């Protein structure tokens, strides 16, 4: 699927290595997006998923003429003069919401109705309680109402044969309500893509253990699992896996059978990266390459197993791994979900402090996006740009500042492109 990248292996000196452009890497990964097959689920489980069918209404909504407000069902002609002088009408009954007892209204009569109650025959309007004296035997009406006033007509919202929810629509609370309203108990949806997260590194220990000298907590499997969940995936956090080739290959091979995407953190760069690459090469073509970005230039991507499952090798550094995930893995998850635009929103913002970037690489620097209340202009304050290891600064960031490959410095006051990250509540 891609050209040979043996010359771009991590052991090659950086100044000698060829870099693949960020756009080329994104394009290559998005080409691998495969949407999971649709499944039929209960509408209570469909929220947040994409509809995979045209849901055609088999019932009108509302299904009958009904009162839109508590009041009195009348013939509008009988109260047309109520604006000039009060009109009195005998109240010949009451209809509650949910009543199935048919009732017929005679000229010059009124029936007390609750909101949602079916209108009696011949009634074409509802007089709100506020327009009357509220009496139960004989009501005095002080204001007229037009025909169809305060009435929900049958089929006013949805007619039989209308498309209630369209193929490709995201099912939110309103869509769930509409599906229920047209009598659909189940709906065909595209399920969330399944993503498996694996961490590799002899120095890693899980967070329920105390690290000894030279050991660190496994941050990646937790952080990347959270990022995948945020992108809309169904996540399986495998955790720490030995870099011993046979064991690693067995674990990843098993995950390929139950995942649409596999992410191996710590599988790019250094000796471990070479070992991971060698261990997984038996499962299909996977390339270690340098991408013209920072942080996270050293990374791998391929399609492994009989189903050609997209598989990423990410840096072991948590900050770099999260940035690579944001730039490359997240769009693939969104595309696999069927999202029309898999990328986050990008806006222009004025830089509040100067920044530097690496020549020849697109920079993705942490920032705090602000809004100037005076003129509505976006402002951005860089955070912790001096080190790719500064995970705390990413936790404070609500955006990534995008610095083009040809720039090494950007002065305060200059305009930059900024990618929105998830906002804190």
C-alpha positions in Angstrom: 0.0 0.0 0.0 2.9 2.3 0.6 6.4 2.6 -0.7 9.3 0.9 1.0 10.5 2.9 4.0 13.6 0.9 5.0 15.7 4.1 4.5 13.5 5.9 7.1 14.0 3.5 9.9 14.6 5.1 13.3 18.2 4.0 13.5 19.1 6.2 10.6 20.6 9.6 11.6 17.8 12.2 11.7 19.6 14.6 9.3 19.9 11.7 6.7 16.3 10.3 7.1 13.6 11.2 4.7 10.4 12.6 6.3 6.9 11.8 5.1 4.6 14.8 5.2 1.8 15.0 7.8 -0.8 15.3 5.1 0.4 12.2 3.3 0.4 10.2 6.6 -3.1 11.4 7.4 -4.3 10.5 3.9 -2.8 7.1 4.1 -4.4 6.3 7.5 -7.8 7.6 6.5 -7.7 5.4 3.4 -7.7 2.5 5.8 -10.9 3.5 7.5 -13.5 0.7 7.5 -16.9 1.3 9.0 -18.2 -1.6 11.2 -21.2 -3.5 9.8 -24.6 -2.1 10.9 -26.4 -3.7 13.8 -29.9 -3.4 15.1 -30.2 -2.1 18.6 -32.8 -0.9 21.0 -33.4 2.8 20.7 -32.3 3.2 24.3 -28.8 2.0 23.3 -28.6 4.0 20.1 -27.6 7.4 21.5 -24.4 8.8 20.0 -24.4 6.3 17.1 -25.0 7.0 13.4 -28.2 5.8 11.9 -27.7 3.2 9.2 -31.2 3.3 7.7 -33.9 5.6 6.5 -36.5 5.4 9.3 -39.9 5.9 7.6 -42.8 6.8 9.8 -45.6 4.2 9.7 -47.7 6.3 12.0 -48.6 10.0 11.9 -47.4 12.2 14.7 -49.6 13.2 16.4 -51.8 10.3 15.6 -55.0 12.3 16.2 -56.2 15.9 16.7 -55.4 16.8 20.3 -55.5 19.7 22.7 -52.3 21.7 22.9 -53.2 23.2 26.3 -55.5 22.7 29.2 -58.9 24.4 28.4 -62.2 23.8 26.7 -62.7 22.2 23.3 -65.2 24.3 21.3 -66.3 25.1 17.8 -64.4 28.3 17.0 -67.6 29.8 15.4 -69.3 29.6 18.8 -66.8 31.9 20.5 -66.1 34.3 17.7 -67.7 37.2 19.5 -66.1 36.6 22.9 -63.7 39.4 22.3 -66.5 41.9 22.3 -68.7 40.4 25.0 -68.3 37.2 27.1 -69.8 34.0 25.7 -71.3 31.4 28.0 -71.3 27.7 27.0 -72.6 24.6 28.8 -69.8 22.2 29.7 -71.0 18.7 28.7 -68.1 16.6 29.8 -64.4 16.2 30.4 -61.7 14.4 28.3 -58.4 13.5 30.0 -55.2 12.8 28.2 -55.1 9.1 27.2 -58.9 8.9 27.0 -60.2 6.4 24.4 -63.9 7.2 24.9 -65.2 8.9 21.7 -67.2 12.1 22.3 -69.2 14.3 20.0 -69.6 18.0 20.5 -72.9 19.7 19.7 -73.1 23.3 18.5 -73.0 25.8 21.4 -71.3 23.3 23.8 -67.9 23.0 25.4 -65.9 20.0 26.7 -63.2 20.4 29.3 -59.9 18.9 28.0 -56.4 18.3 29.3 -53.2 18.9 27.3 -52.8 15.9 24.9 -56.5 14.9 25.1 -58.2 13.9 21.9 -60.6 16.5 20.6 -64.3 15.6 20.4 -65.9 15.4 17.0 -66.8 18.8 15.6 -64.5 20.7 17.9 -61.9 22.7 15.9 -60.3 24.8 18.7 -59.4 24.9 22.3 -60.0 27.9 24.6 -57.2 28.1 27.1 -58.2 28.1 30.8 -56.7 31.6 31.1 -59.3 32.9 28.6 -62.2 31.7 30.8 -63.6 31.7 34.3 -62.8 28.0 34.7 -66.3 26.9 35.7 -67.1 23.2 35.3 -70.9 23.4 34.6 -71.1 26.6 32.4 -68.0 28.3 31.3 -67.7 32.0 30.5 -65.3 32.7 27.6 -63.7 36.1 27.5 -61.5 35.8 24.3 -62.1 34.3 20.9 -59.8 31.7 19.3 -59.4 30.9 15.6 -60.1 27.6 14.0 -57.2 25.2 14.9 -56.2 27.5 17.7 -54.3 25.6 20.5 -54.8 22.3 18.6 -52.2 19.8 17.5 -53.5 18.4 14.2 -53.0 14.8 13.3 -49.8 14.4 11.2 -48.7 18.0 11.9 -45.3 16.9 13.1 -44.7 13.8 11.0 -46.9 12.3 8.3 -47.1 8.6 7.4 -44.3 8.0 4.9 -42.1 10.9 6.1 -38.5 10.1 6.9 -38.2 10.5 10.6 -34.4 9.9 11.0 -32.1 9.8 8.0 -29.3 7.4 7.2 -26.1 9.0 8.5 -27.8 11.2 11.2 -26.2 11.1 14.6 -28.8 9.8 17.0 -29.2 12.2 19.9 -31.8 12.6 22.5 -34.2 14.3 20.0 -33.8 11.4 17.5 -34.4 8.8 20.2 -37.6 10.7 21.2 -38.7 10.8 17.6 -38.0 7.1 17.1 -40.2 6.4 20.1 -42.8 8.8 18.9 -43.2 6.9 15.6 -43.3 3.6 17.3 -39.8 2.3 16.6 -38.4 0.0 19.3 -35.2 -0.8 17.4 -33.0 1.0 14.8 -30.2 0.0 12.5 -27.0 1.8 13.5 -23.3 1.8 12.8 -21.6 0.5 16.0 -18.6 2.3 17.6 -15.4 1.0 16.1 -13.5 -1.3 18.5 -10.1 0.0 19.4 -7.5 -2.0 21.4 -4.8 -0.2 23.3 -1.5 -2.0 24.1 1.5 -0.6 26.0 5.0 -2.0 25.4 8.1 -1.2 27.6 10.2 -3.1 30.0 10.3 0.0 32.3 6.5 0.1 32.7 4.5 -0.9 35.8 0.8 -0.7 36.3 -0.6 2.0 38.6 -1.5 -0.4 41.3 2.2 -1.2 41.9 5.0 1.0 43.3 7.7 1.6 40.6 11.3 0.8 41.6 14.4 2.6 40.3 14.2 2.9 36.5 10.5 2.1 36.3 7.6 4.3 35.5 3.9 4.0 35.5 2.0 2.9 32.4 0.5 6.2 31.4 -0.1 5.5 27.8 -2.7 2.7 28.0 -4.9 4.8 30.3 -4.5 8.1 28.4 -4.9 6.7 25.0 -7.9 4.6 26.0 -9.5 7.8 27.3 -8.7 9.6 24.1 -10.2 6.8 22.0 -13.3 6.8 24.1 -13.6 10.5 23.6 -13.3 10.0 19.9 -16.3 7.7 20.0 -14.7 4.2 20.0 -15.5 1.1 22.0 -12.2 0.7 23.8 -10.4 -2.4 25.1 -7.4 -1.3 27.3 -5.1 -4.4 27.1 -2.4 -2.7 29.3 1.2 -3.7 29.5 2.4 -6.4 27.2 5.9 -7.9 27.1 8.1 -6.9 24.2 9.2 -10.6 23.9 8.4 -11.3 20.2 6.3 -14.4 20.5 4.2 -13.1 23.4 3.6 -9.7 21.8 2.7 -11.2 18.4 0.2 -13.6 20.1 -1.5 -10.7 22.0 -1.7 -8.4 19.0 -2.9 -11.2 16.7 -5.7 -11.9 19.2 -6.7 -8.2 19.2 -6.8 -8.1 15.4 -9.7 -10.5 15.5 -11.8 -8.3 17.7 -10.8 -4.8 16.7 -11.2 -2.3 13.9 -8.1 -0.4 15.1 -5.1 -1.5 17.2 -2.7 1.0 18.9 0.6 -0.1 20.3 2.2 2.6 22.5 5.9 2.3 22.9 6.2 0.5 19.6 8.1 3.2 17.7 11.6 4.4 18.2 14.7 2.9 19.7 15.5 -0.8 20.3 12.0 -1.5 21.5 10.5 -0.1 18.4 12.7 -2.4 16.3 11.7 -5.4 18.3 8.0 -4.5 18.0 8.3 -3.9 14.3 10.1 -7.3 13.8 7.5 -9.1 16.0 4.5 -7.8 14.1 5.9 -8.0 10.6 4.8 -11.6 10.4 1.2 -10.4 10.7 1.3 -8.1 7.7 3.0 -4.9 6.2 3.8 -2.3 8.9 6.1 0.6 8.2 8.2 2.5 10.7 8.8 5.9 9.4 9.5 9.5 10.3 6.7 12.0 9.8 7.5 15.7 9.4 5.8 16.7 12.7 6.8 17.3 16.3 6.4 15.9 18.8 6.0 12.3 17.7 7.9 12.2 14.4 8.9 8.5 14.8 5.8 6.3 14.4 4.6 3.3 12.5 1.4 2.3 10.6 0.3 -0.7 8.7 -2.6 -3.1 8.1 -2.3 -6.4 9.9 -4.0 -9.7 10.0 -6.5 -11.4 7.5 -8.8 -8.4 7.8 -6.1 -5.8 7.2 -6.8 -4.0 10.5 -5.2 -0.5 10.7 -2.5 -0.8 13.4 -0.5 2.1 14.8 2.9 2.1 16.5 3.1 5.2 18.7 6.0 6.7 20.7 6.5 5.6 24.3 6.5 9.2 25.5 3.0 9.9 26.7 2.9 13.5 25.5 4.1 12.5 22.0 1.8 9.5 21.9 -1.2 11.7 22.7 -0.3 14.2 20.0 0.2 11.5 17.4 -3.1 10.0 18.5 -4.9 13.4 18.1 -3.4 14.0 14.6 -3.7 10.5 13.1 -5.6 8.0 15.1 -8.6 10.1 16.2 -9.5 11.1 12.6 -9.4 7.4 11.6 -11.8 6.6 14.5 -14.1 9.4 13.5 -14.0 8.3 9.8 -14.7 4.6 10.8 -17.8 5.9 12.7 -19.0 7.5 9.5 -18.5 11.1 10.6 -18.7 13.4 7.6 -15.7 15.5 8.7 -13.4 13.5 10.9 -11.2 16.4 11.8 -11.6 18.8 14.7 -12.5 22.5 14.1 -9.6 24.8 13.3 -9.7 28.6 13.9 -7.3 31.5 13.5 -6.0 33.1 16.8 -3.5 35.8 17.7 -0.5 34.6 19.5 0.1 36.1 23.0 3.7 34.9 23.4 6.4 34.0 20.9 7.0 30.4 19.9 9.7 28.4 18.3 9.4 25.3 16.2 11.6 22.6 14.6 12.6 23.4 11.0 11.1 21.1 8.4 8.4 19.7 10.7 4.8 20.8 11.4 4.6 21.8 15.1 1.7 20.8 17.3 2.2 22.9 20.4 0.0 23.0 23.5 -2.0 26.2 24.0 -4.8 27.8 26.0 -7.4 29.3 23.7 -9.1 32.5 24.9 -11.7 34.9 23.6 -11.2 38.7 23.7 -14.5 39.9 25.1 -14.1 43.4 23.5 -14.0 42.2 19.9 -14.6 38.5 19.9 -11.1 37.7 18.6 -9.5 34.4 19.5 -6.2 34.6 21.4 -3.9 31.8 22.2 -1.3 31.4 25.0 1.4 28.7 24.4 1.9 26.2 27.2 5.1 24.3 28.1 6.5 24.4 24.6 10.1 23.8 25.8 9.7 20.0 26.3 7.8 17.2 24.5 7.6 15.4 27.9 5.5 18.0 29.7 2.2 16.0 30.0 0.9 18.4 32.7 0.8 21.2 30.1 -1.3 19.1 27.8 -3.8 18.6 30.6 -4.0 22.4 30.8 -4.3 22.9 27.1 -7.6 23.3 25.2 -6.0 23.5 21.8 -3.0 22.6 19.7 -1.2 25.5 17.9 -0.3 24.4 14.3 3.0 25.7 13.1 3.8 25.2 9.4 6.9 23.2 8.4 8.6 26.3 7.0 8.5 28.4 10.1 10.9 28.1 13.0 9.7 31.2 14.9 6.4 33.0 15.3 6.3 36.3 17.1 3.7 37.4 19.6 0.8 39.2 17.9 1.0 37.0 14.8 -1.9 34.9 13.6 -1.7 31.1 13.9 -4.0 28.2 13.2 -5.4 26.5 16.2 -7.1 23.1 16.6 -9.8 22.9 19.2 -9.4 20.1 21.7 -12.2 18.8 24.0 -13.4 21.6 26.3 -13.5 21.1 30.0 -16.9 21.4 31.6 
